[in-house]
Each structure stands twice: as C-alpha cells, then as structure tokens.
Amino acid sequence: MRVVICGGGIIGAATAYYLAARGIGATIVERTALAAAASGKSGGFLARDWCEGTPVAPLARRSFDLHAELANALGGGRWGYRALDTYAGADPGGAAAGEPQLAWIAPQVRLEGRIGTPATTRQVHPRRLTEALAEAACARGTRIVTATVAGIATQDGAVRGVDLADGQRLPADKVVVAMGPWSILLAGSLPLPAVYGIKGHSLVFDTGDQVPPEALFLEAREAGGGVETPEIFPRPDGTTYICALSSDAPLPVDPAAVDGDEGAFDRLHAICCQLSPVLARAKVLARQACHRPVAVDGLPLIGPVPGVEGAYLATAHSVWGILNGPATGEAMAALLVDEAPAVNLAAFDPGRLRPLDLSEITTR
Ligand SMILES: Cc1cc2nc3c(=O)[nH]c(=O)nc-3n(C[C@H](O)[C@H](O)[C@H](O)COP(=O)(O)OP(=O)(O)OC[C@H]3O[C@@H](n4cnc5c(N)ncnc54)[C@H](O)[C@@H]3O)c2cc1C
C-alpha cells in the first residue's frame, strides 16, 4: 500500500510513526521543513484532563498516555518531556506590593491557584518531538520529500496520487491531508470542509537555571489598558517560552512567509518584562508567529474524506495539536490499515461539515 502524508507537522509525523510501527513506510511531503509551522513554534504544553466535558476528552486522555509511552520508548529527554506544576494568576498592573508568590515572578502578579500537578500537566519541545517521531518512522522505511503539494489526483472516485508544484505526481493508494491550516489549499481537488488559521505570537528567552518547572496561565493588563492572556512554559533546556496575542491575520500560502503582526513582538516583550524580572533581564532567542488550524465547530477533523476512496483528513486540532498529535497519529494509522482506532472518532468525522464551496472564497 502506497501512503502519502501531506504535511510534516506533528500530525503528519505521528501518523507516519504509528504507520511505520505497523510495517508501512509512508512518504511525507513537506513544503518547508519538518515542524516548520505551529508544530515547531507552539508551547508544547500537555494537560490530561483540560478537555473533560468536551468530545475531545477521550482523545486527550489517550494522547497524554501515549506521550509518556513515547518518552519511554524513544528517550523523551531529547524533546524535553517532563512533568510540571501549573498555576493560574493575574497581573492587574500597577505598583508591586509585598513578596512575589513565585520567586521568578513580579510581586504584583497574584496566583489564583494551582491548576495542574506533575500528574496532570506535562510538556514537550514540540519541534524536537516532531523530528524524533519522523526520525523513528524513517528508521522503519518512511521517507521525507521536500516539495509543495499542489493537488490530489483522483480517478473514478478514488485517490491515484499527489501532484506536486513542480509537475511531478507521487503515485498513492491512500493520502492523508495533514497540512494544518494549509489543508484548505487542497479543497480544489477534494471535498474538504473549511479550515482556518488563527495566529499566535511567541518569544523564547534564555533564562538558564533561573526558572523552575512551573507553567503559568496569566491575565496581564497592558500599558494601553487591554488584557492579554500570556502562557509561560519554562523548558528543561534553559529556555522559557511565552505565547499570547492571537489575531485573524491572513494565512500566507507559503508557510515560510508567516511573520508577526506589526508591533506584536514588542508588545509581548513589554508584557513579559512586566511579569517577571528574570524575563526582563533575559536575552530573547526567538520571535515567532504561527497559525493553529481550526474548523468552524472547533473540533478536530480526523477521518476519511467523504466520497473519495483513499483520501483522509487529519487537522484542526486548534490549541491542543501537540497534546493530541500522538493519539491522532495512532488513530489515523489504524484507519489506514482498516483496524478499529483506539479512540472513537465519530465526533471528528470530516463528513459532519459541508465541503467548502470555492465560489464563496474571497481573496484580499
Ligand atoms: C501560539 C501557539 C501555541 C500553541 N501551544 C500549544 C500547546 O502548548 N499545546 C498543544 O497541544 N498545542 C498547542 N498549539 C496548537 C498546535 O501547535 C497545533 O494544533 C499543531 O501544531 C498543528 O499541527 P499540524 O501538524 O496539524 O499542522 P502544522 O504544524 O501547521 O503542520 C502543517 C505542515 O504542512 C506544511 N505545508 C503547508 N503547505 C504545504 C504544501 N502545500 N505542501 C507540503 N507541505 C505543506 C507546513 O510547512 C507545515 O509543516 C499552539 C498553537 C499556537 C499557534
């Protein structure tokens, strides 16, 4: 069986990994580089039970456990897998008062409670995890092709191959579309529901050993009066990752062209300096922007594309793509070899949403 996976983010890499474990070496086609987009620039925060009460809960629980399994099997230290405490809090702005509640946080930041313990909240470095999954898959026969997917070739209602922008066709019996928000670019060849990209900005600081394993979800008042919700993830490699400032800025067709909104990195830096004297002193190692993929109903899209034999979609994981990557890859691999997936995928069936009508699209 010839399987081509379009997109080398966490979803594509995890699908290749679990497929390789079943003896099938797929071809991953990636336009830029593995984890070039959100899968390399996200927080990598994992929570076991934060999706409870939603249809995503079973996928999240399964995936949280698979993260631990992968760390044991492949050496999770390579991608900074570790357990950590997680707190919620708020910075009302204004003058600092009293002692800080966490040594590395400014005194005016008030913690409202511990919202995760090492048993329920963990983290990974998402790019390194994606690369490790792809590397393990390649050791079992997967290959990675650097090329731009331009379309899916079909005949008589079945997949025949993947068309590349350079005019080549990769023959395929089954195709997995896992291009994150760019999956929608294939709506001209497959009946795909809409997928949007919501942008987020992040900074990575060199904080050495000054920040313990404490993740923070904060509300912070900016100097201009607006309220932002920075998420702060210290990593075991001596860096600290902070993301905030979502926007609906348009998605460029080329993932390499994603950049920050005007002034966004300066605003985020000012917020970080206000929240922590450690961050205020630290060197900024990276300024990043990326788009998380989202469907109209907010749920992932995982399963066969209706009406086209051999076509599958795996995307729209929104803010939980790194958490849910392993269970999604495992489920996709099962579907591809006609096994029952470990998690019931009914809520994520791409067929629940109507296909995008290309005549409705306006470009600016
Ligand atoms: C700021 C931010 C912070 C986040 N933090 C977390 C977190 O802490 N925990 C968590 O679980 N989730 C988090 N997420 C969500 C998570 O990052 C995403 O859900 C996930 O990375 C999506 O993975 P993906 O593989 O579907 O897509 P992507 O990572 O977007 O991968 C798609 C790939 O397709 C490639 N591609 C695009 N077009 C083409 C083409 N034409 N041909 C070939 N390849 C192409 C791209 O280059 C890219 O590598 C965060 C998201 C953002 C934006």
The ligand as a Tripos MOL2 file, in Angstrom:
@<TRIPOS>MOLECULE
LIG
   53    58     1     0     0
SMALL
NO_CHARGES

@<TRIPOS>ATOM
      1 C1          0.9740   30.1290   19.6720 C.3       1 LIG1
      2 C2          0.5120   28.6890   19.7340 C.ar      1 LIG1
      3 C3          0.7730   27.9340   20.8930 C.ar      1 LIG1
      4 C4          0.3230   26.6030   20.9650 C.ar      1 LIG1
      5 N1          0.5850   25.8820   22.0990 N.ar      1 LIG1
      6 C5          0.1720   24.5840   22.1720 C.ar      1 LIG1
      7 C6          0.4210   23.8240   23.3400 C.ar      1 LIG1
      8 O1          1.0260   24.3080   24.2930 O.2       1 LIG1
      9 N2         -0.0300   22.5320   23.3830 N.ar      1 LIG1
     10 C7         -0.7090   21.9680   22.3290 C.ar      1 LIG1
     11 O2         -1.1160   20.8070   22.4390 O.2       1 LIG1
     12 N3         -0.9470   22.6730   21.1930 N.ar      1 LIG1
     13 C8         -0.5250   23.9630   21.0920 C.ar      1 LIG1
     14 N4         -0.7830   24.6880   19.9750 N.ar      1 LIG1
     15 C9         -1.5070   24.0590   18.8480 C.3       1 LIG1
     16 C10        -0.5780   23.2050   17.9700 C.3       1 LIG1
     17 O3          0.6360   23.8770   17.7550 O.3       1 LIG1
     18 C11        -1.2400   22.8910   16.6250 C.3       1 LIG1
     19 O4         -2.5480   22.4070   16.8230 O.3       1 LIG1
     20 C12        -0.4390   21.8280   15.8720 C.3       1 LIG1
     21 O5          0.9320   22.1620   15.8160 O.3       1 LIG1
     22 C13        -0.9620   21.6320   14.4590 C.3       1 LIG1
     23 O6         -0.1810   20.6290   13.8700 O.3       1 LIG1
     24 P1         -0.4200   20.1690   12.3710 P.3       1 LIG1
     25 O7          0.5350   19.0840   12.0790 O.co2     1 LIG1
     26 O8         -1.8780   19.9270   12.1630 O.co2     1 LIG1
     27 O9         -0.1240   21.4780   11.4890 O.3       1 LIG1
     28 P2          1.2170   22.3190   11.2340 P.3       1 LIG1
     29 O10         2.1380   22.3010   12.3620 O.co2     1 LIG1
     30 O11         0.7530   23.6430   10.6970 O.co2     1 LIG1
     31 O12         1.9170   21.4970   10.0560 O.3       1 LIG1
     32 C14         1.4800   21.5740    8.7240 C.3       1 LIG1
     33 C15         2.6970   21.3780    7.8320 C.3       1 LIG1
     34 O13         2.2590   21.4030    6.4600 O.3       1 LIG1
     35 C16         3.2470   22.0510    5.7020 C.3       1 LIG1
     36 N5          2.6730   22.5430    4.4540 N.ar      1 LIG1
     37 C17         1.8670   23.6240    4.2750 C.ar      1 LIG1
     38 N6          1.5490   23.7420    2.9830 N.ar      1 LIG1
     39 C18         2.1360   22.7030    2.3310 C.ar      1 LIG1
     40 C19         2.1460   22.2750    0.9780 C.ar      1 LIG1
     41 N7          1.4540   22.9290    0.0170 N.pl3     1 LIG1
     42 N8          2.8620   21.1620    0.6500 N.ar      1 LIG1
     43 C20         3.5430   20.4580    1.6000 C.ar      1 LIG1
     44 N9          3.5620   20.8400    2.9080 N.ar      1 LIG1
     45 C21         2.8580   21.9430    3.2650 C.ar      1 LIG1
     46 C22         3.7360   23.1790    6.6130 C.3       1 LIG1
     47 O14         5.0340   23.6490    6.2300 O.3       1 LIG1
     48 C23         3.7260   22.5080    7.9840 C.3       1 LIG1
     49 O15         4.9880   21.9620    8.3270 O.3       1 LIG1
     50 C24        -0.3790   26.0260   19.8710 C.ar      1 LIG1
     51 C25        -0.6160   26.7840   18.7190 C.ar      1 LIG1
     52 C26        -0.1830   28.0980   18.6420 C.ar      1 LIG1
     53 C27        -0.4490   28.8910   17.3990 C.3       1 LIG1
@<TRIPOS>BOND
     1     1     2 1
     2     2     3 ar
     3     2    52 ar
     4     3     4 ar
     5     4     5 ar
     6     4    50 ar
     7     5     6 ar
     8     6     7 ar
     9     6    13 1
    10     7     8 2
    11     7     9 ar
    12     9    10 ar
    13    10    11 2
    14    10    12 ar
    15    12    13 ar
    16    13    14 ar
    17    14    15 1
    18    14    50 ar
    19    15    16 1
    20    16    17 1
    21    16    18 1
    22    18    19 1
    23    18    20 1
    24    20    21 1
    25    20    22 1
    26    22    23 1
    27    23    24 1
    28    24    25 2
    29    24    26 1
    30    24    27 1
    31    27    28 1
    32    28    29 2
    33    28    30 1
    34    28    31 1
    35    31    32 1
    36    32    33 1
    37    33    34 1
    38    33    48 1
    39    34    35 1
    40    35    36 1
    41    35    46 1
    42    36    37 ar
    43    36    45 ar
    44    37    38 ar
    45    38    39 ar
    46    39    40 ar
    47    39    45 ar
    48    40    41 1
    49    40    42 ar
    50    42    43 ar
    51    43    44 ar
    52    44    45 ar
    53    46    47 1
    54    46    48 1
    55    48    49 1
    56    50    51 ar
    57    51    52 ar
    58    52    53 1
@<TRIPOS>SUBSTRUCTURE
     1 LIG1         1 GROUP 0 **** ****
